[in-house]
Amino acid sequence: MHQEHVEAKDRSAVRSLLRLWPYVKPVRVRLFGAALVAVVASCLGLVIPLVLKWIVDGPVAHSDPGGVWLGALCLLLLGILEAVLFGVRRWMVARPLAGVEASMRADLYRHLQRLPVAFHDRWPSGQLLSRGTTDLMLLRMFLAFPLTFLLVNATTILAGFVVLLVQEWTLGLVLLAPVVPLMLICSAFEAKYAKVARRAQDQVGDLTTVVEESVLGIRIIKGFGRHRSQSDAFRALAGKLRGTELGKARLLARIWALITTLPELAIGAALVFGTIQVADGELSAGTLVAFLSTALALRWPVESIGFMLAWSQEAATATERYFEVMDAAEEEEDAGQPAAPGTAGPGGMVFEGVEFRYPDAEEGSAPVLAGIDLRIRPGETMALVGATGSGKTTLTSLVPRLYEATAGRITLDGEDISAMPRARLRELVSVAFEEPTLFSASVGENVLMGDEAAGEEELLRALSVAQAGFVHELPQGIATEVGEQGLSLSGGQRQRLALARAVVGRPRFLVLDDPLSALDVHTEALVEAALRQVLADTTAVVVAHRPSTVMLADRVALLSGGRISAVGTHQELLRTNAEYAWLMSGAEAEGGAEAEPVAQAKPVPGTGPTDPPGAKAPAEEGSTR
């Protein structure tokens, strides 16, 4: 839906727009009042032809200059009053509709924070940005002008035709002749324009995504000299959007031409017939002037039908796009039930028969994780090791419920995490990911996201644990703004701040996804020394790729093909598990560490340091689960 454009479905624009009512309801009095003022102002315009009739048939016919001046003064006052009323209408709607837009944007942002990670995996960020910016701005403009004038123009047209029929019903019927053709034309236009409007708004979202990715990835683009290919990609998307917008313009031009031509022909025919009647003495000159003036006053309300329909379709599409996001199910606060008294499981962190497959995976596809059984004792640190793509990061993401396990359960100190409110779960569990994300805020604010209640002492302790003393050398120290994504810092600096954020709240459970991968060996050694003190007081799972990180752990779990294939100490697995020995030998060679422990690995025919990932020792692997 979000990656491929969706053509407009068979739907009523009115039904779509009615979904805005909960937001409009609080300001309905101001909006209805503004609409009433606009209707009165528009109807004043229909009084002007009646004054003209009086002037022509009265003072002009009787050569009364005083009467002409009086009529002119009335026309001036009517014009001024009409302008003032339209100004009042604009004043009445400006503030409340800005509030409606702000309320909708706040609700969208709040909802995005509560949607599951799987939703954000599927949706391009540019599509979400366009819904929160351009779509909502379009809706505010629609509520401020087209919506009001749909009512105003409809009322004006109805009142105008009543005045025309009262003045001269035969000429009025001539002007009514184009009504049926116009209704058919507008119906066909509405269906076509809805499809093009949806395509254009989706393409704006695609274009926003490309711009955002290019800005965030500017270092890669420049580093590889890919500015030309990125420009070509942008130009291609912009060209598609241009073509779609031109299609919209062509449709609007056609409808505008037809809606303008048919009434003009009718007015021309009425003028001819009216002139003949005046010449025959069947109609007064003043009545003909008033009739034609009324018909000309109705030109804009009639000609604006196409414009109003187009804007209504775009607003209906924007509403649909907004509610596509708002209708997505939020994370459930309590997905399970609290454990019954006396049924609590063991302490620490326990995985029991955990299985996981991504929500958008094809039916019948193999799960990413299957039959995960693992117990991490209270206060123990477990290293999670495995080849790339074995599911390590996915497994750690299940602990804070960034994803929901498909089957099985995970308990913390005997309590099923699916029965915990997420707020409480995420107070117990702290995380640091391999790719550190920082926000456009100060160093201190970024670290304290791990525990907003922490004081300066805790902040400094966390920075010390993460060996992030470099922050004191920044221009404003801890108060220094790190900029978007923290790109003003090096990768290692960002990673240390992310680690500080994870430990600042002294969490009971800690999940670290290769948190030291961007550090040099000297800084890594200092961080590990300080981190050991933190790990001594918490139950932790650490995704590790290097022996130095593994050495932080009490035990190691080897993840292979989505399953735990072996559990033991580092030395035990080196001696008994060829796959683990192979992984560690590659990591040691890469890190420049000594490789003597690998030589102790039990020789297995056909395996060795050069064997591909997945090489397994015989049956004793299974016995170490």
N, C-alpha and C positions, 0 to 999 in steps of 0.2 A: 504494500500500500504506500510505503513511504519511499521506497527505492524505485519503484516503478509507478508511473503516473496513473492515477485512477480517473477514468472518465466520469463525468457527472452521471449519477444514477438517476433513475426515474424517481424524482422526489419533488415535493412542493417547496418552492422558495419560501412561501408563507410559513409552512410547518418548520422549516429550518430556522427561520428568523424568530419564531415564537419561543425558541429555546433561550433567547436573550432576556425573556421576561423577568426571571428572578433578579437579574442585575438592573434592569430598567425600573422594576417595581418601586424601589425606594425613592426614585426621582420622578415618578409618574405624574405628580401634581404639576411640577414645573414643566414637564414635556407637554402634557395636555393643555396647560395654560398657554404655552408658547404656540401650540398648534391653533388654538382658538384665536389668539391674537393675529396669527398669520392669515387665518380664514377671513377675519374681519377686514384686515388690510387688503386682501385680494378682492373681496366683495366691494370694497370702496371703489376699486377700479371700474366696477360695472355700473357705478352711479354716474361716472363721468359722461358716458354716452347719453344718459337721460338729461343731464344738464345741457349737453350740446343740442339735444332735440328742442329743449325749451328755448335756448338762445336763438336757434335758426327759425323755429316757427313763431317765436314771440318777438323779441327786440329787433332781430335782423329783418323779419318780414314787415314789421311796423316802423322801421327806421328809428329805433329808440337807442341812441348811444349809451344812455345811462344804464339801460338794462343789459347792454353788452358788457359794460365794465363790471356790473354786478355779477354776471355770469362768469366772467374771467376770474374775478376774485374767488368765487366758489370753487372753480377748477383748481386755482392755486392752493387754496386751503385743503382741498381733498388730496392733492398730490403730496403736500407737506405731511398731512396726517398719515397717509399711507406709508411714506418713508419712515416716519417716526415709529409706527407700529412694527415695521419689519426690523428696525434697529432694536426695539424692545424684545422682539422674539429672539434675536441672536444673543442678546445679553442673558435672557432667561435660560438658554440651553447650554451656554459655554461651560460654566462651572460644573453643573451636575454631570454632564457627559464626560468631562475630563475625569471626574470621580468614577464613573462607570468603567472607563478604560483602565484606570489605575487599579480598580477592584478586580477586574478580570485578569489583569497581568499578575497581580499578587496571588490570585488563586491558582493561576497556571504555574507560577514558580513554586508555590507551596506543594502543588500536586506532583511536579517533577521530582521534588526531593523525596517524595514518598513512594514513587514508582520503583519496582524492582530493577536490579541491575540488568536483568535480561531484556527489559524494555529498552534501556539505553544502549544495549549492545546492538539492537536491531535498527534504531532510529538514527539517521544522520543528524548531527547537531545543528546544521544549517536549517533543516526543516523545522526543528523546534524553535530556533531563533526567529525564523520568519513568521511563525505563528504567534510568537510573543511580541513582535514589533509591527511589521507591515500589516498583518491581518487585523490586529486590534486597532491600529490607527485607521484602517479602512472602515472598520465597524463604527468607530466614533464619528467619523465624517458622515457615514450613512445615517446614523441616528440624528445627527445635527441638521442635515439638509434634506437629502432625498426622502427619508421616511416622512418628515413633516409635510413636504410638498407633494407627496403622493396623495395625502389627505386634502391638502389645500387645493391642489389642481383639480382633483376629482370634484370637490365641492364647487369650485369656481366654474368648471365646465357644466356641471348640472344646473347651477343657478343661472349661468349665462344662456343656456339653451331655453330655460324657462322664460327669461327676459326676451329672447329672440322670438319665441313662439307667441308670446303675448303681443309683441309689437306688430308682427306680420307672420302669421302661421305658415303661409305658402312659401315664403322665402326661408323660413326656419326649416321646413322639410327639405329644401334644397341643400342646406348646410348639413343636415343629418344623413344625407345619402352616403357619405364615405364611412360611416360608423362601422358597418358590418365588415367591409374589406379591411379596415384598420385593425379590427379585433383578430381577424384571421392572420394578418401579417405579423402582429405582435406575438401571437401564440407561437408561430413558427420561429420567429426571432429569439424568443425566450429559450426555447429548447436548444437551439444551436449555440447561443451565446453562453449558456451554462457550461457546456463542455469546454469551450475555448477558455473561459474564465478560470476553470479548475486547472487546466493544463498550464496556464500562465503562472498561477500562484504556486503550483508545485515546482515549476522551473525556477522561480525566484528562490525557493528553498534550496534547490540544487546549486544555484549560483552562490548563495550565501555560504553553503558548505565548502565550496572550492575556495572562496576568499578566506574563510576562517582557517582552513587547512594550510593555505599558502602562507598566511601570516605566522601561524604557529610553527610551521616547518621551514621558515625562511632560511635558517642555517643550512639545512639539507639542500634546499634549492640552490643556494649560492655555492655551497661546498661542491656540489656535483655539476654546477653550471647548467641546471635544468630550467632556468628562467624562461627559455624560449618554448620548451614543451609545455610548461605550465601555462604560459600565455596562450599557446595554441588551444589547450584544453578549455581555458576560460573563454577564449574567443568563440569556440564552437558552441559552448553552452549559451553564451550571450547571443550568438546568432540564432539559436533555436528560440530563445525568449523573444528576440526581435521579430522573428517570423510569426510567432504566436500573437504578439501584440499587434502586428500589422493585420493579422487575420481578424482580431477583435475590431480594429479600426475599420476594416472593410465592411464587416457586418453592421457596425454602428452607422457607417456612411450610407449603406443601403436603406436601413430602416429610417434613418433621418430623412433621406431623399424622398422616400415614399410617404412618410408621415407629413412632410412639408408639402409635397406636390398635390396630394388628394384634397386637403382642406383649401389650398390656394385655388385649385380648379373650382371647388364649390363656391368659394367667395366670389370668384370671377363670374360664375354663372348667376349668383344671387345679385351681383351688381348690375348685370345686363337686364335681368328680369325686373329688378327694382327700378332701374332707369326708365324702362318701358312703362311701368305702372305710374311713375311720377309724370311722364309725358302725357299719359292718358288721363291724368287727374285722379287716379285711383289710390294714390299714396302721396302723402305730404313729403316735401323735401327734408324736413326735420326728422321725420320718421326714418327715411332712408339713411340719413347721416348717422342717426343713433344706431340703426341696425348694423350698418357697416362698421361703426366704431366699436360696437359690442363684439362683432365677429372678429375684428382685428385684435381686440383685447384678449380673445380666447386663443389666439395663435400660439402664444408661448406655452400655455398649459397643454395644448394639444401636441405641439411639436416636441415638448419635453418628455413625452411619453416614452420614446425610445431611450433617451438618456436615463430616465428614472428606472426603466426596466433593466437596463444594462447595469446600473449601479446596484440595483436590488439583487441581481444574480451574483454579482461579485461579493456583495455582503453575505448572501446566503452561502456561497462557497467558503468565504472566510469563517463563517459560523461553523460550518461542517468541519473544517480543518481544525478549528479551535477545540471542538468537542470530540474530535477523533482522539486527541490527547487526553482530554478531561474524562473521557469514558473508559480509558484504560484502567484496569483494576490496580488499586494500590496494594502494597504489601499488607498482608493481614497481621494485625497485632498479635493475635493468639491463634496460631494455626493448629495447635493441639490442645490436649487437656492436661492439667496438672497431675502428676503421679499420685496414685492413691497412697494413704498413710501406710508406712511399712514396706513400700515397694521401691524405695529409692535405690538406685544402683550404686556402684562403687564410686569413691572419690576420684578427683583428678579429671582428666579429659578422656572420654571413652567413645570410640566409634564402634557401633554394633550393626553389622550387616549393611553398611551404608552403600547406597547405589545412587548414581547421578547420571542423567542425560540432559542435555540442553533443551529448553522448551521448544525450540524450533527444529529439533532433530527429526529426521524422517522416521516415520513409524516403523518399528521393527529393527531399527539400527542398533548396533552394539552400544552399551552405555560407556560413558567416559570413565566412570569408576564403577566397580562391581565387587560386592562382597567385602567391603573394607571392614576388617575387625582389628582394632588397635586400642591399647590402653596406655595412657600416659599417667603415671602415678602422680599424686599430689607433690608439688615441688620439683618434679622431674623435668628435664629438658630433653625433648625428642627431636633428633635431626631427621628430616625427610629428604631422602636422596633418590634420584631416578634420572633416566635419560630424558632429553628434551621431548616434550609431548606426552610424558607418562601420566600427567594429571596432578602434579604436586600443587601447583597454584590453585587449581580447581578445588582440590581437597581442603586447602587452607581457607578458601573463600566460603566454604560451607559452615565454618565455625561461627563467624559473626552473622551468618545467614544473609550474605550477599546473594547467594543462591540457596534454594531450598532443596534438600536431599530428596531424590525421587523415591527412595525406600530406605528402610533402616532408621536408626536414630543416633544422635550425638548427645551425650550427657556431660554436664559440667558439675562436678561434685555431686553426682547422682541425679541431677535435675535435667530433664529433657529440654533442650534449647528451643524446641518447637512450641513448648508450652510457656515460654518466657515472653513477656512484652519485650519488643526489640530495644526499647530504651534501656531497660535493665540489663539485657544481654550485652549491649555495647558499652555499658559501664564496667561489666566484668571482663570483657575481652578487648584488648587493644591490638592494633595491627600496624605493620609497616610493610609496604610493598616494594618490590624490586625497582619499579619505576616510580620514584617519589613525585608526588604532586604537591606543589605549593600554590598559594593563592596570592592575589594582589593585595597584600597586607604586610604588616611589619613582621620581623623575625619572631618577636615575642607572641604576636597574635597567631601566627602559624603553628608554633609549638604548643600554645595553650589550647588549641583545638582538641588536643588529646585529653584535656581536663580543664574546663573553664573555671573551676573552683580553685585551681592550684594557685599558690602565691609565688612571689618572686624567688623565694628560697627553693621551691620545687622546680621552678623554671631553670634556675642556675644549676641545680643538681642534674637535671635532665641534659642540659647542654654539656655538662662535664662528662656524663656517662657517654654521650655521643661524640666526645672529643670535638665539640663545635666551638671551641674557644675563638675561632676566627671571627665570630660575630662581634666580638668586642673591638675589633679593628675596623669594622665597617663605619661609614661616615657618621651615622647616628646610633651606632651600637645596636642593641636589641630592638630599638625603635626604627631601624632602617627598613624601608619598604623594599621588598624583594622583587617586585614587578610581576607581570603576568607569567604564570607557570614557573616562577623563580628562575627564569632563564638568565638573569644577571649573575647567577651563581654557577659554580662548576657542578658537574654531576656528583662528585664526591661530597661537596658541601650540601647540596640538596638532599642527598641520601642521609647525611648525618642529622640534618634538621628533621627529616621524617622519622628517624630513629628516636630523636629526642621527643618528638610528639608522641611516639608510642609508649615511652616509659615515664612521661611526666606525671601520670596519674597513679603510679605504682599499681598497675592492674594485677588482678589475681591470675588472669590467663593472658598469655602473650603469643601472638602469631606473627612471625617474622618471615617474609618471603625474600630470601637471599639479600639481607639488608646491608651487606658489606661489599657487594660486588663492584662498586665504583671506587673503592678506597685503595690507596697505595698500600704496600705491605707494612710500612712502618705505622701509618695511621690505623690500619686494620688491627695490628697487634695491640695498640693502645686502647682502641675501642673494645676489643675482645676482653682485655683485662678488666676494664670498667664494667662491661656487660655481664661478666661472670657474677659480679656482686648482685646485679639486678635479677639474674636468672636464679640465683640461690633462693629467692623469696617468692618465686612465681612458678606456675605450671606453664610450660612453653612448648611450642612446636616451631622449629626453624627449618625452612627450606634451605638446603645447602648444596653447593656445587664444588666447594673446595675443601680439602682436608682441614685447613685451619678453622673453617667455620664448623665443620663436623666435630672438632675437638671441644667445642663449647658444650656439646650435648652429653648426657649420661648414656643414652642409647641411640641407635640408628634404626630407622625403618626404611627398607628398600621398596620403592614403588615401581612396579614393572607391569606394563600393559593394563593399567587401571586397577591393579591388585597389589596388596602388600605381599611380597614374595619372601621377605626375610626380615627378622628383627633381632638385634643383638648389639653388642658394643662394636666400636670401630674396629678393634683388633680381631674380635671374633669373626666379623663379616669378611675382613681381609683374608683370614685363614680358610674360611669355609665357603665363600660365595664368589664365584668367578666373575659374575656380572658386576658386583660391587667392587671387586679388585680392579676390573677393567675401567670402571668409571673413575675410581680414585687415581689410578695410574695416569689417566689422561688429564685429570685435574692437577696432579702434582707436576706433571711434565709442563703443563701450561703455566703453572704458578712458579716453576723453578724450584719446587721443594724436592727434598730427597725422596727417592722411591724405594728405599730398602724394605719398608713394610710390605710392599706388593710382592716382593720376592718370596714372602712367606705364604702367599696364597697357594692353596692346594692345586697342583697341576691337574688340568682336565683336558683330555684329548680334544684337539680342535679348537681350544680357546686360548686366549692370551691377550697381551696388551694391544695387539693389533686387530682383535676380533671386533665385529660390529656390536653395537648395543643390543641387548637381548640375549647375549650368550649366558647360559645358566649352568650352575653346578648341578650335580646329580640330586638325588632325593633329599639330601640333608637340608636343601633350601626350604622345602616345605615344612620340615620339622622345626625350623626356627621361627615360625609364625607366632 
